[in-house]
Each structure stands twice: as C-alpha cells, then as structure tokens.
C-alpha cells in the first residue's frame, strides 16, 4: 500500500510554490540603477556588480590584461598598499570578490550594517583608485603564469582550449583569458591602467543588492561606490563567427581516464525558441539523473560518473555543449552512445513523458532559487546583465510550461546537428582517433 | 589576491560556518533517532537531511569504498520505489537531492518547497530499511564508482599524493584509507558486503535528522514521528576503531607525477579534534591556522608570498570537526627556481620565527571580529548551517557543544594559541610530503 500513498502524495503536491520575492528598482540621485530585495532580518547587505565586457575586451596583443588587472584590484588602492588594504577589509569583516569572465567582470561584496559606510569607502578605492604597484604586478603576474602552466596539465582545460581555439580562431573567445606566457610577460603597468579604464565604466554596469538596506540608503551607496567611475568604457567586442566543423579531436595526454568536451553552435537568449531549447537541454543533459544522456551513459551502462550538457550563452557566440569523463577503454563506447542520442533527439525530439518531467522540475525548482542575500544579489545582477525585466520572474514559468513537444522537435531539428557535433577528447582513448 | 589554482585542490576551509543558538531546536524519537530543527522563515524552502553515524573509517578491513558505494546504491530500488524513482519524485516536486560520504558519516539531503517535507521523510524512511540491492544494480554502479575514482583521484596528481600522505600519517587508524576506497578493493565489492553494511548501520538509532528552513519544530516532530517513528532500531553500538599508537618517527612521502605543474611541499601533524565538553584546544588550533595561513595578512602568505616573494602560495589548514584525531597542515608552493628542500626550510624558518615573535595583537583582534561577523553571514545560507550541525553531531559533538563553539573561540587568548602552537610544532611527529614532476 505504501506505493499508492506515496504516488498520491507526489501528484497531489506537484503544484509548485510561487516565487515570493519583492524586487525594488532603485535609481540613485546620480542616476545609477540597481535592483534591491530589502530584507532586514540579518544585519548585513550583499552586493553583486557586473561590468559587461570582461576579458573579451583585451586588445589582440594584450591578451590577459583584463584578467591580471582584475586580480590586482585588491592588491593596493588609494593610500593603502596591498597589506594595508587586506588588513582594512579584515578589520571591517567585509568580504570582497573580484572575478574576470569572458563577458563580464563581477564584483561581490558582503558588508556589515554596523560599518557599511567604511566598507563602501574601501571598495570604492579598489574600484576607482587601484594602485597597480609594480611589486604587486610582478607577484600576481607570477601567480597567473603558474595558472597558465597548470592549465597545460589539466585535461578539462586542455579540452576547452582546443575547442575554443578551433571554434573562434582570432576572436578573444578563441584564446585563454589568462593570456599566454609571452603576452602576460609583456604586459606593462600602462596596459593594466588602460584595461581598468576600459572595463569598469558606468555604461555597462548591473547592480544587484539584497539585505539590510533601504532604497534611500542604497541610492547614496551607489553614488559613493560607482559615481567616480568613467561614464563610458571600451567598445564591446564584435560577434564571434563559429568556425568549427563536426568530427573528433584527440589530444594525447598520459592519464587513465579521458575527458571529453563536445558541442556545436548554440542559440541566443533572445531567440523566440530559446525556452524550447532550454527545456530540450534539460531533457538531454540538464545535470540530473533523469536526463537522457545520464540515463543512457551512466545509469544503464556505467560508462561515466557524470555527463551534462549546457547552453553556453556567450554574448557574441552562443554554443550548445557538454562534457564527461570515461576511462580510456570505455570512452569510445560512451562517445558512440552520445552520437546516437544526439542524432535520435535531432530527428525525433523527446518523449512526452521526458518533456513533462523536465517542465515539472524546472517550474518547481525556479521559486526555490530566491533565497539568501548573497544568492539573491547574484540573481538580480545577472537578470539585468541579461536584459530581463523584473516581470520576467512572474512570467518565466508560464513560458516554460508553454513549450510543447512540437516546439522541442522543431528546435531540436534546427539546433542539434549530429554532423556538426565536435567531440574533443583529452587522454589516451582506445579506439578513437582525430578525424582531421 | 587571485584564487590560486591549487587552493581548491588543497581543500582549505578558512572559516567554517557558525551558529546562533536562538532558532535551533532538538529532540529525540523513541527509537533513538536524533533530530535538529533550524528555523529560517525568509523563503518557503526547506532542507531535509539524514545523517548516518557511519563512514569510510567504519568499513570492514579489505572492504574500502563500501560506505561510499552504499551511498550510490541508496538511489536504487526499494520494496516500493523503482530504480531512480526517489530522485524522479524529488525532481517532479521541483527539488534537488544528493548525498555525500566522509570518514565519519554518510548523509542524504533534499532541498524542496517546505510543504513537501512529509513526502521527503516518507521516502527517506523507506530507503533506510527497505533497499533491495539487486546484483545487476551493484554491477553497474560499481563501474560508476570506479569511474568516479578515476575522475576525482586517478586523474589528479594532487589527489593521489594526498591519498599517499594520509596513508603515511595514520599508522593504524582507518582514516588512512581513502573515502572512495582503494581501486583493487572496490573492484571486489559484492552484494553480501553491501547488504551487511547497510543492514547493520542504516537504522533510526544510528541516524540524525536535520531539517532547516521554513518549518516549525512542532511540524517537524509530528512528521518525524509519523514517518521515522515506526522504524525499528538495530541496536548498533558505539563506534570502536583502531587507535593510533604513539608516533615516534617523522616520516617523508615523495611522489613524482608527470602531470604536476606546480611542485609543492606539505607538512602534516596529527592534531586533537573537538571533543564533547572539551573544545578549547581545537579552538586554539582553529585560530592558529587562521593566524598562520588564512588570508593575505596571515603569517605564511604575508612572509613568503608578499615580503620575500619566495612562494606562489603558502597556507595552513585545520578542521577540528572530526570523530578521532585530526590533521593540522602547512602548505608551501614555491615560486619557480626555489626547490622543495628550500621551500620546506622556508616553512620551518617562518614557523620558528612565529614561535619566537608571537601573535600580532591587532591581527588577533581582527580575526576575533571576523569570527563574530561570520556568525551573521553564516545565517544567510541555511543549507550550510544544516550541514554544520550534521557534521558536528555525526562527529560526536552535542548541540550544546556546537552552540558553545563561537563563544569558546571568542574566549581563547593569545597565550592559549601560542601554547597550542608549541605543543603542535615542537612535540608532534609529522609527515612531510613532496609532490614533484620527474626531472624537476
């Protein structure tokens, strides 16, 4: 009888919760916008600030400048050297994060209410007045060179470097954002100052805030923190034509297990079929046990610990990709199953049952995202960077629910290209060779 | 400071989450199942966790990997649920679920809308006692865990090195075996092994329920009595494990692997863990690891990375939440041109200087203030709080110990930290490890 009770309960309770999040749009006296979830239950505030552009703003002969510059923002600012800056943030118990990505630079901050003004002043110095002391440049440059070297020994990094180089050639997407040893060694202090001037500007900023702050207080904070940044920055990069054909690339690397990265061109976020593609990806390899590829390759055959697919939403060159690892003697079989499934879904779409399970999961999970100041600030900044309206939160589940089996079949036929699927394998796979 | 590539591999947790006592409630069911409820009503979400007081250090000799193998098999069929149906029902309700295994515990969790808590308990109670464990599932899943070991360990020179270090550090205690298991032993695990391990250890009197989020203690108690209450206890006794003999020799481990790009040196000391009612020394060691090796103003990175520019990365690590003897670790990744012998000498020199100079009082105050601030920040992530309570309870602590921890940290003096440092560095035998590439 237990199964009957259980099943009944599962069906009865399947109506998902509604997102309970109240977002305020705040404009500072100086004209800077932010989205705020005001919540005074914990005495701190979380900020997430995104500057669109990121490492793809690098000039061709200065690859790595944005990455190194971002790493130096907290290595001395204003009248503080790096140790003084670190001691100051420790004394305030403020946590700052500075990260460079291909399409953005992300600054995160958590600040206590009791010393928020001082923490804002400190972060202001890092964003507006970084010192780029030569000793700090040389030290952090050494760390970057070490990261570049260690990427040469990391199968996943080797796979993505090979994939991106073939897919995007001379566009910044085609090369490592850390740069090469030669390009990083050639970077001067002036290059870093120029990268800073081009990347951190008010015309490309998105701000998400959650926690113990009122809209009026936030307005003052925004002007203090960002008001001294230049109005405009460097031009955004051009679109990146995708130049990779289908096939297999094998990169010899001495390790018992091969790492595979696969994919081809993807779909833009503003495409009318984006939601169908999003649901399609969830069915195919959206990261849970139920996905088609996980079922076929892990659960049924034990060929991998995990396989997933994802829509890569680069601003200037979207892709549909996935990855897995398999022992050298199993990887050829896993690739064969992958290619069969890719062709099957491209031709037949997905089963009604698979589609419904994916939609139920996506719509049920969505409201559960909106929790925690740090997490909420990131969501709010990300939505603005992706040009979504606040109302998106209330319509998003409807758009997922509106996706039909025909929509998925149509977008699968258009998007998924078995002939164009490139599989890059790093390792010593048995029975796999490069096709070109 | 850039996130140095190795930092992730070295598994340093500078600040563990801390708890505020106000919103935490505990009770115990008649069958011995312990329960903790952490309230956070900001969003209609709940995290439901069941922790078993059994892990990789409780495996029968020669059967390493069995605790982790069972963790995988818990997602297979029961008397009433099909293979994989557990996760399918969680997903159909918009939830996410997973599990993890350590030396001291195995834990299962779901994150769902708070009105689905009863369903999660119903399914979790079912698989606590009713797992089928078919031969076919066991054969396929054994292949999966071998792939997992290949991915996490065999493909990673640093992970292989860490495994060898641990086997050298613990002479007798089963902390010396890897959680994933040794490959040659995983390959032989079969149904009787798993079934016996499951049947003996997975029972309410060996389990801890942690529920965190938008729930009240009364709701949780009612549901727990309904779903977990009827389960029979198995009478599992206290955990008895081989203990360490006196360690009378320093040891060295040297591992070469062509996949190494940044050679480094590690020094590990066996160190006391947090014990019920006795946490001061662990608190002093926690602060010591912060003072020596956490953040750019800490002694090791400040001296070796910033002032002398002899290291790419230098750090210290200590995690006191452990059932038995734990580890205090020093790391040094030298800049190119500095050998591992020199890097080891650098560690020794900086530690000796620290023992002579003592602690910078200003930094000590900053660290204390940060700990108090972290009590606020840590409440932002109720899942992390739930995990912290589960780890503590499964490691032999009580709720009272966990709640006393922040005040104990706050009360530790500089003298206590220096005493702990002297005990550790001058009286403890250690293992020093060198990870290098051939020919470097």
Interface residues (C-beta under 8 A of the other chain):
Chain A: X2 X3 X5 X6 X9 X10 X13 X14 X16 X17 X20 X39 X41 X42 X43 X44 X46 X71 X74 X75 X82 X83 X86 X87 X90 X91 X93 X95 X110 X112 X138 X139 X140 X142 X143 X144 X146 X147 X149 X150 X151 X152 X153 X155 X254 X255 X256 X257 X259 X288 X289 X290 X298 X299 X300 X301 X302 X303 X304 X305 X306 X325 X326 X327 X330 X357 X360 X361 X363 X364 X365 X366 X367 X368 X370 X371 X372 X373 X374 X375
Chain B: X1 X2 X4 X5 X6 X42 X43 X44 X45 X75 X79 X80 X81 X83 X84 X87 X88 X89 X91 X92 X93 X94 X95 X96 X111 X112 X113 X115 X116 X118 X119 X122 X123 X126 X139 X140 X141 X142 X143 X144 X145 X146 X147 X148 X150 X151 X152 X154 X155 X157 X258 X259 X260 X261 X262 X295 X296 X297 X302 X305 X306 X309 X312 X313 X333 X335 X336 X362 X363 X366 X367 X369 X370 X372 X373 X374 X376 X377 X379 X380 X381 X382
